[in-house]
Each structure stands twice: as structure tokens, then as C-alpha cells.
Amino acid sequence: MDTTVQLAPASYPATPVWSYDGTIPGPVIRAAQGSRLERRLVNALKVPTSIHWHGIRIDNAMDGVAGLTQDAVPPDESFDYAFDLPDAGTYWYHAHTNSMEQVARGLSGALIIEEATPPDVDRDEVLMIDDWLLDPDTGLFIDDFAAPMTRSHGGQIGNLVGVNGRYDYRLPARQNERLRLRLINSANAQIFGLKLEGLTGWTVALDGMPLAAPEPVTDTLVLAPAQRMDLIVDVSAEEGETAGLLFAAADDTWRVLAEVSVKGRAASVTRGTPQPLPRNPRMEIVGVDEAPVLDMPLQGGAMRGLESATFDGQRMGWQELVQNGQFWALAGQVGLGKTPFATLSRGETARIRMTNDTIFPHAMHLHGMHFRVRKEDGALGPLRDTVLVMPNETTEIAFVADNPGKWLLHCHMLGHAASGMTNWIMVL
């Protein structure tokens, strides 16, 4: 729906946005692990749309990718989403039709699947981190969604950063209170460097999937677009001291992203290292060393370009691709081709080796399944659904193709996806 919210400080104009149920972000949806979620999308916009339920190992028909798993929902029409929730964790939902514009204008929200046995915390808080590119004189979004500069470079970066739709987000707490912070990067392209101030914390889950053991937060946390991170933190600051979540600004300073206002005391002592979260089903990936390796170079963008690639069934050179508003490719394919990047048998273990031949980072997201990064020594990293692939580096992911259907694999810098960096795999 169309609505207006006050994203910027009150001295600036309000901003017309696209919204789920009239709020930015949309309402937090909470459900129990093992339950079934049913939601009807009623499209009150003037443009077609659809919803992707990001990170959920979902039935393919419910994945919400317009042009691949469903038709976009026209204005004044509806679509019923219904699917089981096998995994506990922190997920999110967002538009997946013309995503670069629709997500930037506000179409996203948190999806929280709760464990049967929750961790020992005093409160569970969702922090949805976003940025907005606004005209300070009008409050309107700066509409550069199709601009070649935006699409061919790092993507659209906002001039205002906030949490849960507020530039001045504050969270009240007491000293020694224990909080679960669910961090979600819903920004269009910005990679957030984060650190804790006045908080002692542990990372307990990434992209919804629990870690084998909590990891102490001792350094900068990196959260790429679409990634999530669950922290358990103890409020160590005393009343009146600075506490909260800070982010690394463009001028190399640390600024408050979410302020924790400390008042009073919850306990006289801290609780020590938390217990791991309960495991989700099907977290094992076996047969990795024997699995075939599929090469997927990440190609294109400003300063590199493409000698040629396939777009819309035709082989095109760089200049012709640019004339068609396309700047990126995955393994020589620009956008969704008629044939998948790979066809896998159900239950097959696969490896995809992504070599970033561009000068920009890319947050690569696989729909429908989680993967582990395979390191050079063969060790496997934590289970994730989105991985940050840095320039001139190679990242190899391994996963079990245990979910049948057509699954998108794309960059979640949404301008990159909109201009070529999108492909798909078929699981039979």
C-alpha cells in the first residue's frame, strides 16, 4: 500500500513510501518452528508485486520470484502464500518484483521463527537495519533506480541510516540485562561494519542457522545486504554510560546506529557464556570432497565490463549490453536464461565456485537451500544463505540440493541483480 512515514527528523518533510500494512518496516511476523504460515498478499499498489520469504527452506511455488516461480500479482489482485516452517531463526520477507525499487521504497519486514525451547534471555529484540536515499528538501526518495551509475557501480547507498524505520532508534535496558538482538540488513546495497559499545556479546546464529557454539564478539561484525546475525548480549554499561550498536560511517568514524539507554540494574552479576541455540534439521552437508565443482565467475560492472555475454537469448558485446541497461553477468549469462546454470538431482551435493572478476563486492544469495563456504583446506564454514564475495577473490559454496524446483541465485546488491547478476538452478 501507499502511505507516508516520517523517516527523517521532524524538521524534514515526511516520505511517501510503499509499505506492508502501513509501517516501515512491515510488521514483524512471529511463528513457531514446525507450524504453517498462511498470508494473503493484497496488492493495493499501482504496480505488480510479489513476496519472497528470504532464507526459509520453502516449497518452490511459494518462493515469490516473479518470472520464475510465480507471476507477479497485478494491482487490485491477491495471492495466497502458505508454507511450512521447518527451521527456527531470523528471516525476513521482501518484494521480489522490481526488487531494487520496491524494497528501497519500503517493502520488507522481519520473519521470526521461534524455537520450542528459547534461549535464556530477558528480551528478544529485532533490529532491522536499513538506509534510505532521500531528497532533504522534499522528503521524497531520490529516484535513481534505473541510473547507469547506480547499477554499474556499488549500488544505491542511502544518505540516512536507521533501525526499524527510525534514524534515532533507542532501546531501553538495565545493567546486566541479557538481550537477544536479531540483526537484519535490509538495505539495498550497503555493507554494514558494526561493533558493540557497553555490551558484552556472542554471535549465536547466522542467516537463521544456529552456530555449533556461541562465538564471543571481539571485533567488527560485517553484515552484507540480506544477511542476518543473532547476538546474545549482556548490558555491561552503567547507567548514563554510552551503550549500543555502532556502525562504521563513510568518513571512517563510528556512529550510533541503535542506542541502548541504560537505567537501573537487572542483576548484580552477569550470566557467563550462553548455551548454543537448538540445532535445526538437515544442517549436515556430506560428500563435499567428491561433489562436482561448478564454476560461476561474477563478471562486469564499471571499470571491468564484459567482452560479451548472453542476454535475452542473444550473444551481445559490452556496448550492446549497456544500451539494454545490463552491466553484470553470472557465468556469461545476463539475467534469467531459458536454461538453468545447473541441473541437480534431489539429494545431490554440489559445489559452486564463485570468482569475483569485478572491482565491487557482491552478496550472493541462494534461494530455497542453505550452504556452507568451503575453505581452501577443505573445512566448512557455518550454514548460510547469503555470502559476501569480495573483489578478486574466490568463494566456494557447498550445499545439498534437497529442495526440488527452480531456485534463484543472485547478487543481493539489488541494482546488480536488476541489471544482470541473476541466474538459477534446477533441482529435479
N, C-alpha and C positions, 0 to 999 in steps of 0.2 A: 504494500500500500504506500501511497504518498503521504508524507507528514512533514512536520517541521520540528527540529530539536535545537537546543542551544549547545552546540559543540564548543564554540569559542567562548571566552569570558563574556560576561553580561554586557560589557561596553561595546561588543561587536554584534552585528546582526545575527539572527538565528539562521539555520541552514536547512533548506528543503532537502529531504533525504528519501530513500526508498527503504522500507522497514518491514520486518515481521512483527505484526501486532502493535505497531506504533512506537516501538522503542529502539534505541541504538545502544548496544547490540540487541538482537532479538531476545525473547525470554529464554532463560536457562531451562532446558528440558532435563528433568531427572527421572531415571527409571531404574529398576532393579535388574541386576545381571540375571539372565535366563528368562526375562519377561519378553513380551512382544510390544513393539511400539507401533501405534497407528496414528497418523496425522494426515489431515486433508489440506493440501495447498490450494487456496482460493486466490487466483491471480486478479488482484484489483489494480494492477499496473496497466499502463498503456502499451506495454511491450511483452513479448513472450518470456517465460522464465521456467526454471526447474530447480530442484534442491538436491544437492549431493550431501550425503551423510558421511562426513570425512573421517576415515580411519576405522569405521565399522566393517567387519567381515560380513558382508551383506549379500542377499540374493541379488543377482546381476540386474534383474528387471527393476529393482528399487534404487539403483546407484545414482540415478538422476542426471546422467550425462546426456544432454540434448544432442541428437545426431548420432549417438552410439547405442545407448541403452533405452532411450525413450524419445518421443517427440517433445519439443518444448510445449509448455502449457500456454495456449493463447490467452489474451486478455479476456476477463469475464468467464473463464472456464476454470476447472479444478482437476486435481489429480490426487488419488489416494495412495499414500505411502504406508506400507505395512511390512514389518520385518522383525525377525528375532534378534535378540541382543546376547550373543554368546560371551562377550568379553566385558569385564568391568574396566573402567578407566575414564580418561578425559578425552573427549572427542568434540567435534563441532559440526555445524551444518552451515551451508552457504549456497548461494546461487551458482548454477553451473550452465547457464546460458549467457553468452557475452559476459563471462565472469569478471573480466578486468573492470568493466564499468559497474556491473550490478553489485559486486562485493564492495567496491570502493564507495558506492553510494549508500551502503549500509546493510546489505542483505547477508547477514551472518549472525550466528548465535552459538552458544555452548550447549553441548550434549553430554551429560554426565551419567555414566552407568555405574551404579553403586554396588560395591562388594557386599556379599551376605554378611561378612564379618569386617566391619570398617576398622581402620587403624585407630589407635588410642590418641585422639586429638580433641581439643576443646571446640574447634570450629573448622568448618570446611568452606574455603573461600575460592571463588572463580575470579581470575584476573584476566580478562580478555584484552590483549594489548593491540592497539591499532594506531594508524596515523591517517590524517586527512589533509588533502591539499585544497586549501580554501582561499578565496579572494577576501582579504580583510575588509574591503570596502562594502561588499555586498553579502558576505557570508555564503556565497554560492561555491559549489565545487568548481575548481578550475578544470574545465572540460578539455583535457589534452589526451583523451583515451586513445585516439587514433593517430596522435602525433608521431611521425617517424623517429624523432629524437627520443621520445619516451620509450617506444617499443624496441628500438635497436640498441639502447644502452642498458643501464641497470634497472630500468623500470620506474614506475611512478612512486616517488618518495614524498610524503606529506610534509607540510610546514607546521603541523600541530600534532602532538603525540598525546595519547591518553589511555586510560584503562576504564573498561566498562562504560564507554561513551562520555567520560569526563576527563578534562585536561588536568584537573586538580583532585584526583581520586585520593580519598583518605580512608583508612581502615582503623577503627579504634581497637585497642588491645591493652592487656595488662602485662606487667612484667612476669616472666616465666610462663606465660600462656603458650600453649602449643597449638599451632595452626597448620592446616593443610592448605597450601597455596597451589591452585591449578592454573598454570600459566599457559595461555593460548596466544600464538602470534597470528592474528587475523589480518595483518597488514598486506597491502598489495605487493610490495617488493622489499620492504625494509628488513634487514637483518639486525636483530637487537643484541647488543652486548649488555649483559645485566650483572649486577652484583648486589649482595645483601649488606645492609648497614644496620647495626644494632640488632641483628638477628643471627642466630646460630642455626644452620640448616643442613639438610641432607636431601639429595635427589633420590626419589623412590620409584619413579616411573618416567618413561619417555614415550611419547606418542601413544599414551594409554596403556602401554605394556609395562608391568612391574619389573624392576631390576631384581637380580638374584639377592642382592644385599644393598642396603642404603649406602650412598656414597656421600661423604662429607663435602660441603660446598666450601672450597678453599680458594677458588679463583673465579675469573669471569665466566659467566654462563653465556652460551651462544644459542640464540633461538631464531632459526630461519623462518621465513613465511610458511605457515601451515603446521609447523612443529608445535608440540606441546611438551610440557615438563611439569611433573608433580613434585613439589617440595614439601617436606615437613620441617617447620621452623619453630624454634623457641625464641620468644621475645626476650633478649638479653639486656636491651637498653633500659635505663631507669627513666622514671617519669621526667619529662622535659627534655630528654636527650633525643637526637636525631635517630630515627629508625625507619626502615622501609626498603623498597626495591628501587634501585637506581639504574639508569641506562646511560650508555656512552653516547654523548651527543656528537654532532658533526664537527664541533670545534675542539674535540678531544677532552672535554670536561665531562664530569659525572653529574647528572641531574636527577632529581627525584621523579620517579615515574608513579609510584604508589607510596604515599606516606603512611606509616604506621604511627598513630598517635597514642603514646603510652600514658596510661593513667591507672594508678592502683597496682596491686600485685595479686596474681592468681595463685602463686605458691612460693614458698620460701626457698626452694631448690629446683633445679632443672631435672628432667627425667632421664637424660642419657640417650644413647643411640636408639632410634625407634626400630621396631621389628619390620622385616620385609613385608610388602603387601602380598596377599594371596596370589598365587600363580593363576594365569588364565589358561584355558585349554589350548592344546595344539601349539605350544610355543617351541617345540623341538624342530630342528631342521637337520635331517640326516642325509648322508650320501653326497655331501657337498663336494668333496675332492674328486669324485667320479663324475659329477654333473658337467654337461657341456657348457662352454663359455660362449655367450652371445655378445658380440662387440657392438656397442652403441655410442659412437662418437657424438658429442654435443658440439654443434657447428654453427657458425655465422656470427651475426652481430656487428656492430660498428668496429672498425679498425681491423677486422679479420675478413668478414664477408664470406661468401660461398662461391666457389668456382662454378658449381652448378648443383641442382638438386631437383627432385621430383615434386611437383605441385599440381594438384588437380589432374593427375594422370599424365602430365607432360613434363619433360625434362627442360628446365629453364636455367639460364645463366643468372648471375648476380643482379645485373641491371633489370632484367625482366622480372625477377622476384621482387625487387624493390618497388617496381611500378605496380605490382599487385599487393603491396603493403606487407610483404613477407620478408623476414630478416633472419630466421633461425631454422635449423633442421635437426632432426634426430636420425642418425644413420642414413643421411642422404634423403630423408623424407620430410617434406614441409607439410605440417598439418596431418589430419587423418587421411591415410590412403585407403584404397579399397581392400588391400590385403594387410594382415597384421604383421608387426615386426617379428613375431614368433608365434608358432602354434605349439602348445604344450599339452601333453596328456594329463588327465586329472591324477594327482598324486605324484607327479614328476617333480624332482628337484632341479632347479635351473639357476644359472648364474648369468648376470648381465654386467658386463664391464663397460662403465661409462667413462670415457676420456674427454675431459673438458678442453676442447681446442679453441675456446673463446677467451676473451680477456675479462669476462664477468663471471661471478658465482651463480650457481643455479640450484634451487631447492627442488630436487626431483622426487615426485610423489607417485607411488604405485597404488592404484585403486584395488580394493577387494581382498588384499592379502598384505601381510607384514613380511619384512625381510630382515636379514642381518648383514652388516657390512663385513666382508671377508678381508682380513688384513693380509699383508704380504707374507707373514709367517703361517698363514692358514687359520689363525684364530678368528673367531666370530664375535662381532660386537653385539650390543643389545638389540632386541627386536624393535623395529621402527616401521613407519610407513612413508617417511619423508627424510631425505638425506641431502646435506649441503655438499655440493661438488665444487671445489674451488678451481680457479683458472689454472690451466696447465697441469692439473692433477688427474689421476685416475682413481675411481672408486668402483669397487666390485660389490654387487649385492647378490645374496643367495636367498632363495625362497622356495617353498613348496607350493606348487600350483594346485591347490586343493579346493579351489572355488571356481566352478565352471562358468563360462560366459566370456563376454568381451570386456576387457579391463583396460582402462586408460593408464598411460604412463606419460607424465608431462612435467614441465617446469612449473612450480607454483609462484614464481615471479610472473604474475598473471599477464603482463604485457608480452612476455616471451612466449607464453602459451598461445596468446591471441594471434601472434604473428609467426607461427611455425613450429614451436617447440612442443609438439604434441604427437604421440604415437599410441599404439595399442597392441595388446597381446590377446590371443585366443586360448582359452583353456577348454578342452573338449571333455 
